[in-house]
Amino acid sequence: MLTVNKLIPGARGLAAVLLKRASNVSLDWDVRSKSRFDATDSADRALGVFLPRGTVVRGGDVLVAEDGSLVRVQAAPQPVLVVRHCSQHGSLFDLQRAAYHLGNRHVALELQPDHLKLEPDHVLADMLRAMHLIVTEETTGFEPEAGAYAASGQGHGQNHDPASQPAPKAHAHDAHAHDAHAHDAHAHDADAHDAHDHQHHDHDHNPGHDHKH
């Protein structure tokens, strides 16, 4: 088995001639979301992938084997639900609303300008259809959002250069956590204010204080 312990996101910095010579490996999201797994590339070589904990492998990334050889990663087609808004009776806001509710459920979700993708789930499909969205079952590559606080700092898509990527989209539960933090900070300020008022009140009513006029 050939050991792989290095990843080049989006094949950044590699010459086209090197990529042309590289073997390929097709992996679904369940495998690519792990940092350690076994696979077989197009050259029929057994690969043992050992990447840093928390690493997410994306389609278009390149794995570097211990012998220096390169392996291009492809997002394997897999069953997904594709969610679109109804052009006649809805709008893109319906998709935003759906993304909010799915985010609250911590659903792995791929965001595209005109549709969403998620792994098959009949309960979620029924919920989305009840929101007047069009849900279809398709077989295609799946690249869900990494999340605002992902260790790898990678979003979805082919370009993983942080300088060229927009800020990752936070799920609704991330925004909720931010609001909770702000609420805690407000409560802390309020406690400090109450403590100050209490000290001032004690000072005004100190039995040893001269109240003579």
N, C-alpha and C positions, 0 to 999 in steps of 0.2 A: 504493500500500500504506500502511495506517495503522500507525504505529509504536506499540508498547506497551512501556513500560519501568517500570511500577509494578504491584505486586500487593498486594491487601488480603486477608490470610488470613481465610477464613471470613466475608467480607463484614463484618468487625467494624466497628461504629460507623456503618454505612450505614442510612439510613431505608428502611423497606419500600417507600415510594413510589418511591424511586430505583431499587431493585432491580427493581420491577415494570416500569420503563421500559427496563431494560438489555436488551441483546441477549444471546444465549447462544452458547456454543461447546462442542461435545462432543469430548473428547480421551481417547484411551486412555492407559494408564500409560507406554508407551514414549515418547510425546510429552511427557506431563506431568513425566516425570523429567528432562527437559532444561530448561535455562534459556534456550535460544534456539531458536525454531522458527517456522514459518509455519503459519497456519491461516485458516479462513474462518468467520465467525460467522453467526448466523441471519439477519442483515440483508444477507447476501451481500457483506460487506466483507472484503477481504484484509487479514490482520493479520500484522505482522512483530513477533514478541515477542522483546525483548532485556532479560532480567532479570539481576540480579547472579549471577555464577557460583556454582553450588551450590544455587540456589533450586529447590525442588520445588513444583510446582503441584498442588493438591488439588481434588477435587470440592467445590464450595461456595465456592471462592475467587473473587475478583473482579479482573479485569484492568482497568487504567485506561489508556486510549489517550491519545495526545498531544493530541487535541482535547477531552479531558476526559470523553469518553463511557465508559460502563462496560460490561464484558462479563462475564457470569457463566459460570463454568466448571462443566461437568458431566463426571463420570467416565463415559466412553463404555462401554457393555457390551462385553466382550471375552471370548474363551475363557479359562477358568481351571479348575484342578482344585480341587474343594472336598473337604476331608478331615474326616471325622467319626468319632467312636469308635463301636464296636459296642455298642449299649445292652444286648444280652443277654450278651455275653462280654467286655466291656471296661469302661473307665472313662475319665474325663477325663484321668487321669494318662497314658494312652496318647497323647493329643494333646500333652501337655507333652513327653513323650519324643520324639515326632515333631518338634516345634518345635526341640528341642535338636539333633537330628541334621541337620535342614535348616539350622539356624543355622551349624553347623560347615561346611556347604558353601556358605555365603554366599548362600543362596537368598533372593530377595525374597519376603517372606511377610507376608500380612495375618493378624493374630491377632484372633479373635473368641471370646467366652466358650465357645461350643460347637462351633466349627469353625475350620479354617485354610483359607486360599486361597493358591495359588501358580500361576505360569504353567505351561502344559502342558509336561510332560516325562515321557516314557514310562518312563525309567529310575527316576526318583523315584517315579512312580506305582506301579511294581512293588515298590520298596522299602517304600513305605507299606502296600501291601496285604499284604506279607509280615509286617508288624508288626500284622496283624489289624485294620487300619483300613479304613473304607469311603471309597473315592475315586470321585467322580463328576465328569464333565465338564459344566460349565455355562457360560452366557454371562451375565455380570453385571459390574458395576463392580469395579475392583480398586484397593485403597488399602493397599499394603504399608507396614510399619513403616519410619520414616525412619532408625532406628538411634539408639543412645544418644548418639552424638557428631555427629549431623547438623548442618551449619552453619545450616540454617534453624530448627532447634529444633522442627520440626513433627512431630507424630505423625499417625496416620490419623484419619479421622472429620471431622465438620463443624466442630467447635469447635477453633480453633487458638490460643485464648488460653492462654499459658503458665501463667498463674496458676490456671487451672481444669483444666489437663491433669495426669494422673498422670505420674510420671517415666517416660520412654520405656523400653521393655523392652529390655534388652541381650541380644544374641544370645550363644550359647554361646561363640563365639570372643572376644567382648568380655570375658566372665568369665575365659576362659583367659589373655587378655592381662593382666588384673588380677592373676591368680595368678602369672604370670611376673614381673610387676613386684615383687610382694611377695617372690618367691624371690630376685630380684636384690638387693633391699634387705637380706635376711637374709644373703646371701653377702657383701655389703659389710661388714656388722657383724662377721661371722665373720673376714674378712680383717683388719679393724682390731684385733680381739681377738688374733689370732695375731701381728700385728706388735707389739702391746704386750708379749705374753709373750716374744717373741724379744728385744726390747730389755731386758727384765728379766733374761732368761737371760744375755745378753752382759754385763750389769752384774755379775752374780754371779760370772762367770768372767773378769773383766778381769784380765790378767796383772799389772797394777799395783796390784791391790787387796790390801790387807793381810789375809792369812789367819791371822795369828798368833793363838793363843788365850791 
